[in-house]
Amino acid sequence: MTSLRPYFLWFFLLSLIITFIIGLIGLFLPIGSGGFLTAFPYLIAMIVVLFRFLKKEKRAPTSSEKHKLSLGFMGIFWGYSLIGFIVGLLWASRANPQVLDDAWTYLQHPRFFIYAIGLFLLLAVPLYLVTLWFYGKQARRMVNKMQEDHEIE
């Protein structure tokens, strides 16, 4: 079985770089209209890593690899997003120490916590399902097309 670590590393680096680029683009958009950009770093990195996998392995991922890649990508994406959120809170608390107290107060309210979990699931579930589809049926179609075009020999 193929080692998936290089693909996880590629995903992490690409999604982190693309997140910074998308963040810069978001600075120029009106406040509140950049939320749709949230999924782009994940999707772009996932597609680029799939192309890399197909070129290197000359096959579509197995069912086991597909699930491991999907879960790993989700863990990486949400992990660095959570770390970025915490770093942002700490950075903001340097100017206003009340920020950490406010964040802690919000987290203790069940309604806020349920709302946050709902928003997380609203983005996480579709991204996971898209990754499963893309690394399954779509990957097989792409391999067949690449073999027809002699890109993979």
Secondary structure, DSSP 8 states (H G I E B T S, - for coil): ----HHHHHHHHHHHHHHHHHHHHHHHTS-TT--GGGGGHHHHHHHHHHHHHHHHHHSS---HHHHHHHHHHHHHHHHHHHHHHHHHHHHHHHHH-THHHHHHHHHHH-HHHHHHHHHHHHHHHHHHHHHHHHIIIIIHHHHHHHHHHTTS--
